[in-house]
Amino acid sequence: MPFKKDSLYANPLGEITSFKFDDAVANVFPDMIQRSVPGYSAIISAIGLLAGRFSQPGSNCYDLGCSLGAASLAMRARITAADCRIVAIDNSEAMLERFKQNLPANSSAPPIDILCADIRDVVIERASVVVLNFTLQFVPPADRLALLERIYRGLLPGGVLILSEKLAFEDVRQQALQVEMHHHFKKMQGYSDLEISQKRSALENVLLAESFRTHRSRLVAAGFASAEIWFQYFNFASMIALK
């Protein structure tokens, strides 16, 4: 199924509804994510490299909030450990339908199980790699620690969590600067001021960003021995948490 250019917010909307990963978003998601998230391609590529490094024989590698499966496919391309299985989970049927339709057949690569479910309800077991790639920010803050604790318990010794998030900054000037530069980035990708403004309104109270200090404190509370940023581009970052 072909994907289209993102123009969902190009025209004035009388009423801006909350952002949802519905059919309209699924149809333009590859274009939207590339033009909205600085460094997205680099993060996806590195997820594959990290999966190759941390995957263990006979283990599961989870892609929680997998959307169209970019991280899952990156992992599949790099995992060489025997008898690994990738479990890709999302609660958007529209996203998963397109993932399935565009999933290339590869009998020699690790199999990918695609499941429609709420990641807060999923049992994590025998995991060597868990990916939350711009997913936790859409989970209610009150539920985030319990999710991370479940992930930690399900990880094998030596396992890794890769957590990518939009960050908030505790310093007021830094926050203003990072938001400004992100908007400049999106304008360089062809988005208009109207598109940027309307999408920001749609994401309000849906995408709830937090500071790195908050993320690291929560990861430590969940049991992780170490958590550090490995990539950052303005207010978007990816972290590695080690068990």
Long-range contacts (C-beta under 8 A, 24 or more apart in sequence): 1-98, 1-101, 1-102, 3-27, 3-28, 3-29, 3-30, 3-31, 3-98, 4-28, 4-31, 5-31, 6-31, 6-32, 6-35, 7-195, 8-32, 8-199, 9-194, 9-195, 9-198, 9-199, 9-202, 10-192, 10-194, 10-195, 11-194, 12-194, 12-198, 13-198, 16-198, 16-201, 16-202, 17-202, 18-202, 18-205, 18-206, 19-199, 19-202, 19-203, 19-206, 19-207, 21-67, 21-90, 21-92, 21-94, 21-95, 22-92, 22-94, 23-94, 25-94, 26-68, 26-92, 26-94, 26-95, 26-97, 26-98, 27-98, 29-67, 29-68, 29-95, 29-98, 30-68, 33-67, 33-70, 34-189, 35-186, 35-189, 35-190, 35-191, 36-186, 36-189, 36-191, 36-199, 37-134, 37-236, 38-182, 38-185, 38-233, 38-234, 38-236, 39-231, 39-233, 39-236, 42-231, 43-133, 43-164, 43-231, 43-238, 44-70, 44-71, 44-74, 44-133, 45-74, 46-230, 46-231, 46-238, 47-71, 47-74, 47-75, 47-131, 47-133, 47-162, 48-74, 48-75, 48-77, 48-78, 49-78, 50-129, 50-160, 50-162, 50-240, 51-75, 51-78, 51-79, 51-129, 51-131, 52-78, 52-79, 52-80, 54-128, 54-129, 54-158, 54-159, 54-160, 55-79, 55-80, 55-81, 55-84, 55-128, 55-129, 56-81, 56-84, 56-128, 56-156, 56-158, 56-159, 57-81, 57-82, 57-83, 57-84, 58-82, 58-83, 58-84, 58-126, 59-84, 59-85, 59-126, 59-127, 59-128, 59-129, 59-156, 59-159, 60-84, 60-85, 60-86, 60-87, 60-124, 60-125, 60-126, 60-127, 60-128, 61-85, 61-86, 61-87, 61-110, 61-127, 61-128, 61-129, 61-130, 61-131, 62-86, 62-87, 62-88, 62-89, 62-122, 62-124, 62-127, 62-129, 62-130, 62-131, 62-151, 63-87, 63-88, 63-89, 63-131, 63-133, 64-89, 64-119, 64-122, 64-130, 64-131, 64-132, 64-135, 64-151, 65-89, 65-90, 65-119, 65-132, 65-133, 65-134, 65-135, 65-136, 65-138, 66-90, 66-95, 66-96, 66-99, 66-114, 67-92, 67-95, 67-99, 68-95, 68-98, 68-99, 68-102, 69-99, 69-102, 69-103, 69-112, 69-114, 70-133, 71-131, 71-133, 72-99, 72-112, 73-103, 75-110, 75-129, 75-131, 76-106, 76-109, 76-110, 76-112, 77-109, 79-109, 79-110, 81-128, 84-110, 84-128, 85-110, 85-111, 85-112, 85-113, 86-110, 86-111, 86-112, 86-113, 87-112, 87-113, 87-115, 88-112, 88-113, 88-114, 88-115, 89-114, 89-115, 89-116, 89-117, 89-119, 89-122, 90-116, 90-117, 90-119, 91-116, 91-117, 91-118, 91-119, 92-116, 119-147, 120-146, 120-147, 123-150, 123-154, 124-150, 124-151, 124-153, 124-154, 124-155, 125-154, 126-154, 126-156, 127-151, 127-154, 127-155, 127-156, 127-159, 128-155, 128-156, 128-158, 128-159, 128-160, 129-159, 129-160, 129-162, 130-154, 130-155, 130-159, 130-160, 130-161, 130-162, 131-161, 131-162, 132-161, 132-162, 132-163, 132-164, 133-162, 133-164, 133-238, 134-164, 134-165, 134-166, 134-236, 136-163, 136-165, 137-165, 137-166, 137-207, 137-208, 137-209, 137-210, 138-206, 138-207, 138-208, 140-208, 141-208, 141-210, 144-218, 145-218, 145-221, 145-222, 148-218, 148-219, 148-222, 148-224, 149-222, 149-223, 151-222, 152-222, 152-223, 152-224, 152-243, 153-223, 155-243, 156-243, 157-243, 158-242, 158-243, 159-242, 159-243, 160-240, 160-241, 160-242, 160-243, 161-219, 161-224, 161-240, 161-241, 161-243, 162-238, 162-239, 162-240, 162-241, 163-215, 163-219, 163-227, 163-238, 163-239, 163-240, 163-241, 164-236, 164-237, 164-238, 164-239, 165-209, 165-210, 165-215, 165-236, 165-237, 165-238, 165-239, 166-207, 166-209, 166-235, 166-236, 167-209, 167-210, 167-211, 167-212, 167-232, 167-235, 167-236, 167-237, 168-209, 168-210, 168-211, 168-235, 169-211, 169-235, 170-211, 170-213, 178-234, 178-235, 179-235, 181-234, 181-235, 182-234, 182-235, 182-236, 185-234, 209-235, 212-237, 212-239, 215-239
